[in-house]
Amino acid sequence: AAGTADTSMREECNMAVLAHLLGLTWFITVPGFIGPLILWLVKKDGQLYASSQIKESLNFQISIALYTILCGMLFFLVLPLLLIPVIAILMVIFTIIAAVEARDGVDYRYPLTIRLIK
C-alpha cells in the first residue's frame, strides 16, 4: 500500500510540474493559460495536490495575460511598455521555481496572482 501511495503522489507531482511548465508556452505563441486551462478542465475533480497546483498555475497565467494586456492598452505611456519585458522575465522565473517546488510536492503559491479560479 505504501508503494501505491508513493506512486500516486509522484504522479500528482508530475502533473503539477506539467501544469506549471505549460505556462511557458507563451514563447511558442500560444497564450500561457491555455495548457493549464485544458489540464484543469480534465483534472479539476481529481487528485487534490495536482488539482490545486494546476489551478494555481492557471490563475498565475491568467494574471500574466491581464497584466500584459493592461500594459499594451497603456501603450501611449512609456512605463507600461517597459514593464512587458519585466513581466516576461518574472513569469519565466516564477514558473521555473513553481515547477521545481511542485516536483518536491510543495504547495507553491505564485506572487502577484489574481486568484480568479477558486
C-alpha positions as CSV (number, residue, x, y, z in Angstrom):
1,A,0.0,0.0,0.0
2,A,2.9,2.4,0.8
3,G,4.3,1.9,-2.7
4,T,0.9,2.7,-4.2
5,A,0.7,5.9,-2.2
6,D,4.3,6.9,-3.3
7,T,3.4,6.2,-6.9
8,S,0.2,8.2,-6.6
9,M,2.0,11.2,-5.1
10,R,4.7,11.0,-7.7
11,E,2.0,11.1,-10.4
12,E,0.4,14.1,-8.8
13,C,3.8,15.9,-8.5
14,N,4.5,15.2,-12.2
15,M,1.0,16.5,-13.2
16,A,1.7,19.7,-11.1
17,V,5.1,20.2,-12.8
18,L,3.5,19.8,-16.2
19,A,0.8,22.4,-15.3
20,H,3.5,24.9,-14.3
21,L,5.7,24.3,-17.3
22,L,2.8,24.5,-19.7
23,G,2.7,28.2,-18.8
24,L,5.9,28.7,-20.7
25,T,4.0,28.1,-24.0
26,W,3.9,31.9,-24.2
27,F,7.2,31.5,-26.1
28,I,5.5,29.3,-28.8
29,T,2.8,31.9,-29.5
30,V,0.1,30.0,-27.5
31,P,-1.3,32.0,-24.6
32,G,0.3,30.5,-21.4
33,F,-3.1,29.9,-19.8
34,I,-4.4,27.5,-22.5
35,G,-2.3,24.5,-21.4
36,P,-3.1,24.8,-17.7
37,L,-6.8,25.5,-18.6
38,I,-7.1,22.3,-20.5
39,L,-5.3,20.3,-17.8
40,W,-7.6,21.9,-15.1
41,L,-10.7,21.1,-17.1
42,V,-9.6,17.4,-17.3
43,K,-8.1,17.1,-13.7
44,K,-10.0,19.6,-11.6
45,D,-12.0,16.9,-9.8
46,G,-9.1,14.5,-9.4
47,Q,-6.1,14.4,-7.1
48,L,-6.1,17.3,-4.5
49,Y,-2.4,18.3,-4.8
50,A,-2.3,18.2,-8.6
51,S,-5.6,20.0,-8.9
52,S,-4.6,22.8,-6.5
53,Q,-1.3,23.3,-8.4
54,I,-3.0,23.2,-11.8
55,K,-5.4,25.9,-10.5
56,E,-2.5,28.0,-9.1
57,S,-0.7,27.8,-12.5
58,L,-3.9,28.7,-14.3
59,N,-4.6,31.7,-12.1
60,F,-1.0,32.9,-12.5
61,Q,-1.1,32.6,-16.3
62,I,-4.4,34.5,-16.5
63,S,-2.9,37.2,-14.2
64,I,0.1,37.5,-16.5
65,A,-2.2,37.8,-19.6
66,L,-4.2,40.5,-17.8
67,Y,-1.1,42.4,-16.8
68,T,0.3,42.2,-20.3
69,I,-2.9,43.3,-21.9
70,L,-3.2,46.2,-19.5
71,C,0.4,47.3,-20.3
72,G,-0.5,47.0,-24.0
73,M,-3.6,49.2,-23.6
74,L,-1.5,51.9,-21.9
75,F,0.9,51.9,-24.9
76,F,0.9,55.7,-25.0
77,L,2.7,55.7,-21.7
78,V,6.4,54.6,-21.8
79,L,6.5,52.9,-18.4
80,P,3.9,50.1,-19.2
81,L,5.8,49.2,-22.4
82,L,8.9,48.9,-20.3
83,L,7.1,46.6,-17.9
84,I,6.3,44.0,-20.5
85,P,9.8,42.5,-20.6
86,V,9.9,42.6,-16.8
87,I,6.6,40.7,-16.7
88,A,8.0,38.1,-19.1
89,I,11.2,37.6,-17.1
90,L,9.3,37.3,-13.8
91,M,6.9,34.8,-15.5
92,V,9.7,32.6,-16.5
93,I,11.5,32.8,-13.1
94,F,8.3,32.2,-11.1
95,T,7.2,29.3,-13.4
96,I,10.6,27.5,-13.0
97,I,10.5,28.0,-9.2
98,A,6.9,26.6,-9.2
99,A,7.9,23.6,-11.3
100,V,10.9,22.8,-9.0
101,E,8.7,23.1,-5.9
102,A,5.9,21.0,-7.4
103,R,8.4,18.3,-8.2
104,D,9.1,18.1,-4.5
105,G,5.5,18.2,-3.5
106,V,5.5,21.7,-2.2
107,D,2.2,23.6,-2.3
108,Y,3.6,26.6,-4.3
109,R,1.8,29.9,-4.4
110,Y,2.8,32.4,-7.1
111,P,3.2,36.0,-6.0
112,L,1.2,38.8,-7.7
113,T,-1.5,36.4,-8.7
114,I,-5.2,37.2,-9.0
115,R,-7.0,34.1,-7.9
116,L,-10.0,34.1,-10.2
117,I,-10.4,30.3,-10.2
118,K,-11.2,29.1,-6.7
